[in-house]
């Protein structure tokens, strides 16, 4: 790419060449220029064309100067040599007024002199005509990261107390967990939507004309919203004190939260849940939306409170275990032993809620498994004891619920009815002999098995249908 300095030099050379050529043409034929009116008219026409060319070159010069000002932000700061005021004064003989705010030199603030400009005073950047230094300076970006660190609940007194306690190992219910995640996701959308429509109304009208629900936090969707590296606004966000990159990085922090909401597949303990919601909190902090930031933080504290309630329930039940009869309080032979407990001693334990069973199941698994980062001796004794008793039942999560046992027994009853032998009377077409055939479910085709299963109804429903039919018959006869 041709630099503005080279363009200006080329322009000066062209002007000098045209003027010299005009002088030579005039000196070579003085008689003709002085004697004939037609020659004078030709010279005037030439002068007119030259003036038009000079005017065009001046316009080009002004355009190149504007481009030069816009390109100031793209100086190669690593290779540019620092500019010292003493060197400038020695070279020009004039005082070099290179000082800017906070008495920093141009070299300190910009990393080098502006591209192809003889003016050492740096004008204040204009958002519509200049790249913001926040968007391109590595030092400025480091300062931005320090100003907007990821939100850590442990920095608060309540969060620190929770993380130092045993409830941090507890899962909360699926509904409570995903209610918190979806609310945080919605608040993150609102944070960006209202900031964007306030400071970039034209772009917001194009991308999100109606609702915060139109905001998407997928990687490609973030770029499509106008904050990609090659998308507008490419000068300055004008949305807060943060740079464009800082806002974009904060939006990418919400991508994991978005994935957890759109592709739910697992339960999270409180630290992992807080990390996901923390992405929304950081975006609200960067965009200076204090009201929604407090709402997002309250979601984490609410999840902590539910985890603490679940732990208190476990602790209360472990404290009142009977010590006589067949239900004995098991003794922990070793901190890593959570499976040594008689099944007969825990059959009368009431079932835990599913999220507590998931917690106890995780604790009772092999500590060396890949998804078990906590060593067994890090758990409090109350949780080890509860996990030991739960594992002794030999059931999967949720299998000890009475309603599950009822559904299981009913389904097995239906299977038993389907598998009963069925007798069919068949008449031989050739001999007219009546034959009796016995069939089982194993002999039936898949279509026949489905038909048989659809015909099997619970006894209560058959009785109900029969009584309804009898009532209708009585009504008809009357």
N, C-alpha and C positions, 0 to 999 in steps of 0.2 A: 504493500500500500504506500502510495506517495505521501510523504509528510507535508503538513501545511507550510513548513519552511521551504521545501523544494518547490511547492506550487507558487509561492510568492516570488522566489528567485526566477522561475521560468517566466512569470508574468512580466517582471522588470526587464528581462532580456528581450522579450517580444516587443515591448514598447520601444526600447532603444533601437532595435533592428528596424522597426517600421519608420521611426523618425529619421534615421540615417539614410534609409533608402529614399525617402521623400526628398531629402536635401540633395542627394546625388542626382536624382532625376531632374531637379530644378536647375542645378549647376550645369548639367550636360546640354540643355537646350534653352539658354536664356533668351535667344532671339525670338524663338517661337512663343515663349511665354509672354514676351513684352509686345509682340507685334500683332498677334491674332487674338480676337475675342474668344474664339472657340477653345483655344489652348487655356485661357484663363478660366473658362467655365469647367474644363476638365480638371484643373488643379483644385478648384473649389469643390468639385464633386469628390475628388480624392481626399481632401481634408475632411469633408463631411463623413466619409466612410471611416476614416481613421478615428475621428471623434466617437463614432458609434462603437468601434472596436474597443477603444479605451474605456468607454462607459460600460461595455459588457465585461471587460476585464475587472473593472472596479466592483461590479456586482458579484463576479466570481470570487474576488478577494474577500468581500464581506461574507459571502456564504462559507468560504473556507475558514474564515475567522470564527464563525459560529460553530462550525464542526470542530475546530480546534478547542474551543472552550468546552464543548460537550465531551471531548475525548480526554480532558485533563485528568479524569479519574482513572484512566487506564494506563497511567505511567508505570513502567516496570520499576517498582520500588526496591527490588532486591539489587538491581544493577545500577540504579541512579546514584550519582555521587552527591554527598551532602553539600549544600550551599552555605558557605560561611559569610556573614556580613562583611568581614574584613577583605575577603577576596573580591567581592562585588565592588566595594569602595575603591580598592586599588586598581581595578580594571577600568572602571568608568569615571573615577575622579569625583563621584557624587556619593552622598550618604545613602547607604542601602537600607531603606526602611522595610526590612523583612519581618519585623515583629508582628505577631498576631496575638490573639487573646491568650492570656496566661503567660505572656512573654516567651512563647515558644517560637522557634525559627521555622521557616518554611520546611527545612529539612526534617526538623523534629515532627512537624505535624503531617507533612505530605510524603516524607521519605525521599524527596528530590524536588527539583524545580519543575514547574508546569511545562507541558509540552509546547515547544515552539512559541513562546511568548516572551517579550522583552519587559513585561511589567512584573515587578516582584511583589507588589501588593496583591494578595489573594482576595478577590471579592467574595462576599458571602454566597454560599451555594444556593441556586434557585432550583426548587424541586422539578420544575418543568424543563430545565435546560442543562442539568448537571447531574452526574451520578453522585449519590450520597456517599460520603466517606465511610459511613457506618457499614455500607454494603460491601466494601472492598478491602478494608483495612483489617489485617489479621489481629493486630493489637486491639482494635475496637471490638472485634468479635469476641476476643478473650475477655475483655471487660464486660461485654454483654452477658456472657455465660456466667460470670461471677455475680452479676446483678440479678439474673433470673435463674437461680439453681433449681434443680428438681425439688418438688415439695416432699418433705419427709415428715410423716406424722410424729416420728420420734423426737422431733425438735420441740414439740409442745409438751407441757407437763403431763397432760392426760395420755398422750401417745407414749411418752417415755415410761410412765407407770405401767401401761398395758404391756409393752414389749418386754418389760422386766418380769412380768408375771407368767403364770402357766397357761392362761387362756389363749395365748398366741398360737397354740397348736390346734385349736378347735376349728372345725368347719362349722359354718352356719348353714341354715337350710338353703336349698336351691332357690326357692322363691325369694327369700330375703337377699341372697347374693345377687341374683339377676335383676331384682328391682333396683338395687344400688348401682349396678353397672349400667343399666339402661337410663336411669335418671342422670348419671354422670355424663353419659354419651349425649343425651338430649341437651344438658346444660352446656357442654362443649360446643354443640352446634349453635346454640343461642349466642354464646360469647362471640364466635366468629361472625355470625350472621349480622348482628347489630353493629359490631365494630366496622365491618366491611361496608355495610350500607350507609353508615354515617360518613366515612372518610373517602370511600370510592363508590359513590352512588351509581355512576354510569356502568361500571363493571359489575356491581352487585345486581343491577337491574337486568343485566344480560345473563348472569350466572344463577342468581337466586332471587327471582322476582316476587315470590309469594311467601315462602315459609322457611323457617330454620331447618325443617326436615329435608330441604333440598341440598343442604350442605353434606358433603361426603368426605370421609377421612381416609379413603383408600389412596395408595401412592399415586396412581395415575389421576385419580379424581382431584387430589390436591393440586397437581400441576394444571389440571383443567380449570381450576377455580381462579387462576391468575397469579399463583405464587410459585409456579415452577421456576427453575433456574433460567429458563429462556422465555419466560412469559412476563407480561406486565403485572404489576408495576415494577419496572426495572430501574427506577431511580431511588425512590425512598418510599417506604410503606405509608408514611404520613398517618399511621393509625395509632402510634404510641411512641414511646421513647426507644423502642426496640428497632433493630434493623430488619430489613426484609428477610434476611437469612434466619434471624432469630425467631421471627414469627413462623417461618416455614418449618424450621426444626421443631418448634413447639407443636405445630399441627401434626407432624409425623409422629410425635410422641403419643398422639391420640389414636394412631392407627392400630396399636395393639388392643386398646380398649374397644375400638370398633370391631376388630376381629372376634374378640370375646363375646360381644353382643350378637354379631351376625352369624357366628359359627360356634354356638355353645357346645361344649363337649366334656367339661370336667368341673369339679368343685375346687375352690381355691381356699387356702388358709388365709388368715387376715393379712399377713405381710404381702403375699402375692396379690391379694385383692386391692390392698392399698396402693401397690405399685401401678396397677392398671388405672385406678381412679386418679392417681397422681398425675398422669398425663393430661387429663382435663384440667386439673388444678394449675398446672404450669402454664397452659395456654391462657387461662383466665388471668394469671399473674402477669404474663407478658403483655397482654392486651389491656391490662389495668381495669378489669371488671371485678371490682372488689365484692359487689353484692353476690354475684354468682360464684365467686371464689369461696365465700363462706358457706354457701349451700353445698358445694362440692365437698368441702372439708367435713361438713356435718354428716355426709353419707358414710365416710370412713369411720367417724366416731360412733355413728349408729351401729355399724357392723361390729365394731369392737364391743359395744355394750351387749349385743346379742351373743357374741362368743363368750363373754364373761358370764352371762346368764346360763349358758349351756355348761360351762365348767362348774359353776356353783351347784347345778343340779347333779352332776357327777359326784362332786365332793360330798354333798349331803347324803346321797345314797350309800356311798362307801363308808361313811361314818356310822351308819345305823345297821350294818350287816349283823345278823344273828350269829351267835358264837356257840350254839348247841344244836343237836340234831344232825341232819344230813347236810345242812347248809352251813359250811364252815368258812370263816374268813381265810382265804389261802395265804400261805406264807411265801414270801419272795425269797427263794433260795439264792438267786443271783440277780443282779440288776438287769442282765440281758435275758432272763428267763421269763417269758410271758405266756408260755403254753402249758406249763405244768399245773394243771388244775382239773379236778375230777368233773366230768360232765354232770354227774348226778347231783353235785353240790350247787349247781347254778341253774337247774331246770326251772326253778320257781322264780328266777329273776324276771321282773317285768321287762318287756322289750323297750329298748331305747329308741328315740326318734332316729330316722334314717341318717341325718347329718352327724349325730353322735356315733352311730354305728360305723359310719365311714371313718371317723376319727380313730375309733378303737381298732378298726380293721387295719388302718395304716400303721398304727403303733405296734400291732401284733405281728406284722409281716417281718420278713428278714431285713434287718437294718442295712445289709450290704446291697440291697436291690437298688437299681439306678434311680428310682423315683422316691427314695427314702433318704434324703440328705442328712437327717438328724440322727445322731447316734442314740442308741437306746438308753444310755445312762444320762442323757440330757433331759429326759422326760421326768416330771414330778411323779412321786410314788403313787399318788391318787390315780393318775392316768394309767400307770403301769398295772395297778391292781384291777381297774375297770377293764382294761384291754385283756388281761389274763382271764377274767371271768367270762368275758364275751367270747373269746376264742375257744374256750372250753365247751361251748354249746355245739360247736361243729357245724354251724349254719352260715349261710351267706347273708349279706346285708339285706334285711327286710324279711327273711324267711320265718322269723319268730312272731310276726304279727298274726293275731287270731283271724283277721279277715282274709289274710293271704292263705292261711291253712284251709279256711272254708272254701275259697275259690279253687284251691288245688284239689280238695276232696271232691268237689262237684265236677270238675273237669275229668277227674279219673273215673267217676261214676258214669259219665257220658261215654268215655272210651270203653268201659266194661260192657255197656249196653250194645255198642256198635260191634264189639268183638264176639258177642254171643252167637252160637250157631243158629242159622235160620233154615227152616224146612219149607221146601217148595213142592207142590203137587204138579206133575207134568204128565200129559197124555201123549203116548207114542202115536204119531200120525199113521204109521204103517200097520200096527197091530191093534191099536185102540186100547192098549194096556195102560193102566194108571200107574205111574211111577212116582216115587218119593225121593227127592234129592235134598241133601244137607249141605249148606254153604257156610263158610266163615268169612270174616272180613278180609282175611289174607287172600281168599280166592277171588274177591271182587276186583274189578278194574278201578283205577283212580276215580273215574267219573261216578261209578256206582258207590264207592266209598263216600264221596262228597254228598251224594243224594241220601245215603243212609244217615250220615251225620246231621244233615239238615232236617231230617224227619224226627230225630231224637230231641225231645223237649223235656225240661224238668217236670217232675210229677206235679208240682204245685201249679205250673202253667197249664198242664193237661187237664187237671181238675177244674181250674178256673174256666178254661175254654168249654169244658163239658157242661159246667153249670150255666154258663152264658147261653149255650145252645139250648139247654132245657128250658131256660126262662123264655127264650125267643119262641120255642115251640108252644109253650103254654099260652103265650100272648097271642099267637096266631090262631090256636084252636078256640080260644075264647072269643 
